[in-house]
Structure formats: structure tokens, C-alpha cells
């Protein structure tokens, strides 16, 4: 059974904190993605990676960075969290069809 | 850039009624995918359509891909409460093998 896991289901952080969201997949997929999901805005792509150490900006990369040191792991980093980054964050891995993790609901106070 | 528009944004039906959501792309798609997200859950892949004019069925769900490969629809016959959720379409345009562009989704609620 394919699996994408995310490090936390719920996370509460304070403004200005550095936040790491981690995603691990066990399907040996080359492509991995980070989305944020907000009511009425659908799924918005933050960053994606098509190989180890390779990354590309999505539609809303501002305020975020990513790291992919190993094929199975893709991290999303909020360098200095702000309240407008309160959201649901979804990781996905893909060979064409996307498999999503359960999501991390991040609240920035 | 590529845009994928999906309508309606919300749809409330009585159990047993039919439901349709429509998806339109600003560019020609190489394929289109449909996902379902249950309340509190994450998107789960339903189906992929590749050929112009393709029609696929999954039990009460019928998926169509337009002749011009720029639009698609999902039709549910005789909705059930288990159909509740948000349905997303998503497509790859010719220029990218990586970036899937999602519509904003249609939230379906079903009154028992």
C-alpha cells in the first residue's frame, strides 16, 4: 500500500518562528510537491521537486523554501512564520498520478 | 499561465438526485485527472482521461474529456451520502510533465 506521511497533523507556532514540515514517501517517486489549501482557494502549489536536490517554484513560493536531500523526503521550511501562513499544508508524491499525505494544519499565532 | 476553472463551487443535492461538475482549461491538456477529498481528508485520485472525447465510468460516476481536450465533466447518478466531498479536476498542459494544475474544486453536500 502506497504511503505518504507528514510529520505532524496539527502544529501551532508563533510569529517569527522557523517551521519545518516534513514529508516522506515510500513509493520511490521522483516528483514531490507541497501545496497549501485554503477555503475557496483550492490547492495552490508552493514548490515542487523532480529529483534529489532539484526544486522549482510553484505559484506561491514567497515566504517558503524547500529541501530535498534524499529521494524519499521533501521538507517545506517557513523561515519566519507569519499569521497569513496559517493553513492546511499538503504534500504529494507523483509518477503522474499524485498521492497525497494526510496534511498538516498549521496555525501561526 | 495555465488556468483550470471549475464550476460550480458548491452544490447541494437531495440524496438520489444527480450531480455534475464541469472543468475548463485555458490551454489544451495532455490529460485530465479527477480527485475526491472527503471532509477532513486529503485528495484521493479517482481517474485519468487521456484521449479526446474519452468517457469512463466508475459505478455511478461518469467522466468525460472534451473533444478539444480543454474541458471535462464528472457526473454522479443518484447521489448517496457517501458521495459528499470536494471534487477536483487537474490537468497537465503540454509544457510540463511535472506540474499538475488543479481546479478550485466543487464541494458536494448531500441531504439524506
Interface residues (C-beta under 8 A of the other chain):
Chain A: X31 X33 X40 X41 X42 X43 X45 X48 X50 X56 X58 X59 X90 X94 X96 X97 X98 X99 X100 X101 X102 X103
Chain B: X1 X9 X33 X35 X41 X42 X43 X44 X45 X48 X88 X90 X98 X99 X100 X102 X103 X104 X105
